[in-house]
C-alpha cells in the first residue's frame, strides 16, 4: 500500500502592476523656452503713463530731494563768526547767569563795535588813497614847469590859504627841482625820499642838512599822515630858504 503524501503547493509568482505612463504634455506657446519678455504682451503701452504710475507709488522713490548750492566765502565767514559767537555766548551763560534780553543787548553792542571798526578802517584807507592820488596829481602838474621859484610861490599861496599839507608838499617838490636844475640830484619819479637824501649827501655836504630837515617835514606830512600846521610849514619854508642860499653859494 502506497503511503499517501500531502499535496505540494507551488507559490505563484507575484506580479507588480506598473503604472501606466502619463501622456506627454502637449506643447503650448507658454511652455516654450525663451526670453521672459517674450511671454509679456503690452499692446499699445504708454511709456509716459507707465512712468507716472511707477513714480506715484508712495515710499518707493524720493522725488523731493533738494540740491543746495555751494556756499560763498562770505557765507562761510559769516557762519564761522556766528558759530564762534554762539559758543562764546554759551560759555558765558554757563558761568554767568544772563537773561536772553541781556544776551541780545551784548550781541548788538559787539556788532555795533565791529561795524564802527570796519567804518574807521575804510575811512582811513579812503583818506590815504585820496592823499596819494592828490600827491600824484600835484607832481604831474608841476613836472612840466621845472621852475623852483614858481613852485615856491605856489607853496606860499597854499600856506596863506591854510592848506599847509599842500604847501609842504609843493615846497619839497620845489627843493627837488632846484637840486635837479643844479645837477645835484636827478628828478626821477621812482626815487624815494631816502634815495634823494643819499644822493644829496654824496654830492654836497653843505646842502644835506637843510634838505634833510625839509625831507623829514615832508615825510611826516605825506607818509606818516601827521596833521600839518603853521609850525611845520615854517620849518619847511626855512629849510628851503637855507637850501637856496647854500645852492647859490656852491
C-alpha positions in Angstrom: 0.0 0.0 0.0 1.5 3.2 -1.1 1.5 5.9 1.6 -0.2 9.0 0.7 1.9 12.2 0.6 0.5 15.6 1.3 0.0 17.8 -1.8 2.8 20.2 -2.6 1.7 23.8 -3.0 3.8 25.7 -5.6 3.7 29.5 -4.9 2.6 31.6 -7.8 4.9 34.4 -9.0 3.8 37.8 -7.6 3.4 40.2 -10.4 3.7 44.0 -9.7 1.3 46.2 -11.6 3.1 49.0 -13.4 1.6 52.5 -13.5 0.7 53.5 -16.9 3.0 56.2 -18.3 1.4 59.6 -18.2 0.8 61.2 -21.5 3.5 63.7 -22.7 2.4 67.2 -22.1 1.2 68.9 -25.2 3.4 71.7 -26.4 1.9 75.1 -25.8 3.3 78.6 -26.6 3.6 79.4 -22.9 5.8 76.4 -22.2 8.2 77.1 -25.0 11.6 78.3 -23.5 12.6 81.8 -24.5 13.1 85.3 -23.1 10.9 86.4 -20.3 9.7 89.5 -22.1 8.5 87.3 -25.0 5.6 86.0 -22.9 4.5 89.5 -21.8 2.4 91.3 -24.3 1.9 95.0 -23.8 -0.2 96.2 -26.7 -0.3 100.0 -27.2 1.7 100.6 -24.0 2.2 104.3 -23.0 5.7 104.8 -21.6 4.8 108.2 -20.0 1.8 106.7 -18.3 3.8 103.7 -17.0 6.4 106.1 -15.7 3.9 108.2 -13.9 2.2 105.1 -12.4 5.5 103.8 -11.2 6.5 107.1 -9.6 3.2 107.5 -7.9 3.8 104.5 -5.7 4.3 106.1 -2.2 7.6 105.4 -0.5 9.3 103.8 -3.5 11.3 106.8 -4.9 12.5 110.1 -3.3 11.5 112.8 -5.7 11.7 115.8 -3.3 15.5 115.9 -2.8 16.8 119.4 -2.8 20.3 120.2 -4.0 21.8 123.1 -2.2 24.3 125.5 -3.9 27.8 125.7 -2.5 28.4 128.5 0.0 30.4 131.5 -0.9 33.4 132.6 1.1 31.4 135.4 2.6 28.7 133.0 3.8 31.3 130.6 5.2 32.9 133.5 7.1 29.5 134.7 8.4 28.6 131.2 9.6 32.0 130.8 11.3 31.6 134.1 13.1 28.1 133.2 14.1 29.2 129.8 15.5 32.1 131.4 17.4 29.7 134.0 18.9 27.2 131.3 19.9 30.0 129.3 21.5 31.1 132.4 23.4 27.6 133.2 24.5 27.0 129.6 25.7 30.3 129.6 27.7 29.4 133.0 29.3 25.9 131.9 30.1 27.1 128.8 31.8 29.3 130.8 34.1 27.3 133.9 34.5 23.5 133.9 34.6 22.5 136.3 31.8 19.0 136.5 30.5 18.0 136.3 26.9 17.4 140.1 26.7 20.9 140.8 28.1 22.5 138.4 25.6 20.8 140.2 22.7 21.9 143.6 24.1 25.5 142.4 24.4 25.4 140.9 20.9 24.1 144.2 19.4 26.8 146.1 21.2 29.5 143.8 19.8 28.1 144.0 16.3 27.9 147.8 16.5 31.6 148.0 17.7 32.7 145.8 14.8 30.8 147.9 12.3 32.4 151.0 13.8 35.9 149.4 13.4 35.2 148.5 9.8 33.9 152.0 9.0 37.0 153.5 10.7 39.4 151.3 8.7 37.5 152.1 5.4 37.7 155.8 6.1 41.4 155.7 6.8 42.0 153.7 3.6 39.9 156.2 1.6 41.7 159.2 3.0 45.1 157.6 2.3 44.0 156.9 -1.3 42.8 160.4 -1.8 46.0 161.8 -0.3 48.3 159.7 -2.6 46.2 160.5 -5.6 46.4 164.2 -4.8 50.2 164.0 -4.4 50.5 162.3 -7.8 48.3 164.9 -9.5 50.4 167.7 -8.0 53.6 166.0 -9.1 52.3 165.5 -12.6 51.0 169.1 -12.9 54.3 170.6 -11.5 56.6 168.4 -13.5 56.3 170.3 -16.7 57.1 173.7 -15.2 60.6 173.0 -13.9 60.8 176.3 -12.1 61.8 176.1 -8.4 60.9 179.7 -7.8 57.4 179.3 -9.3 56.8 176.2 -7.2 57.9 178.1 -4.1 55.4 180.8 -4.8 52.6 178.2 -5.2 53.6 176.7 -1.9 53.4 180.1 -0.2 50.0 180.8 -1.7 48.7 177.4 -0.4 50.1 178.2 3.1 48.3 181.6 3.1 45.1 179.7 2.2 45.6 177.5 5.2 46.4 174.3 3.2 49.6 173.6 4.9 49.8 170.0 3.8 49.7 171.1 0.1 52.2 173.9 0.9 54.7 171.4 2.4 54.4 169.0 -0.5 54.9 171.8 -3.0 57.9 173.3 -1.3 59.6 169.9 -1.2 59.0 169.5 -5.0 60.5 172.9 -5.4 63.6 171.8 -3.5 64.0 168.7 -5.6 63.5 170.8 -8.8 66.2 173.2 -7.6 68.7 170.4 -6.9 67.8 168.8 -10.3 68.5 172.0 -12.2 71.8 172.4 -10.3 72.8 168.9 -11.2 72.9 167.6 -7.6 70.1 165.0 -7.9 68.1 163.6 -10.7 64.4 164.3 -10.6 63.1 160.7 -11.0 59.5 159.7 -10.2 60.7 156.3 -8.9 63.2 157.9 -6.5 62.2 157.7 -2.8 62.9 160.4 -0.2 65.8 158.2 1.2 67.3 157.9 -2.3 67.2 161.7 -2.7 68.8 162.2 0.7 71.6 159.8 -0.1 72.2 161.5 -3.4 72.5 164.9 -1.8 74.8 163.7 0.9 77.1 162.1 -1.7 77.3 165.3 -3.8 77.3 168.2 -1.2 77.9 168.3 2.5 76.5 171.8 2.9 73.3 171.1 1.0 72.5 167.9 3.0 71.4 169.5 6.4 68.6 171.8 5.0 67.4 169.2 2.6 67.3 166.6 5.4 65.2 168.9 7.5 62.8 169.6 4.6 62.6 165.9 3.8 61.7 165.0 7.4 58.8 167.5 7.4 57.6 166.3 4.1 57.7 162.6 5.1 55.8 163.3 8.3 53.0 165.0 6.3 52.8 162.8 3.2 53.6 159.3 4.6 53.1 159.4 8.4 49.8 161.3 7.9 50.6 163.7 10.8 48.5 166.9 10.7 50.2 169.7 9.0 50.2 173.1 10.8 51.8 176.5 10.6 54.9 175.4 12.5 55.5 172.6 10.1 55.2 174.9 7.2 57.5 177.4 8.9 60.2 174.7 9.3 59.8 173.6 5.7 60.0 177.1 4.3 63.0 178.0 6.4 64.8 174.8 5.3 64.0 175.7 1.6 65.4 179.2 2.0 68.6 177.8 3.6 68.8 175.3 0.7 68.5 178.1 -1.9 71.3 180.2 -0.2 73.7 177.2 0.0 72.9 176.2 -3.6 73.6 179.8 -4.8 77.0 179.8 -2.9 78.0 176.4 -4.0 
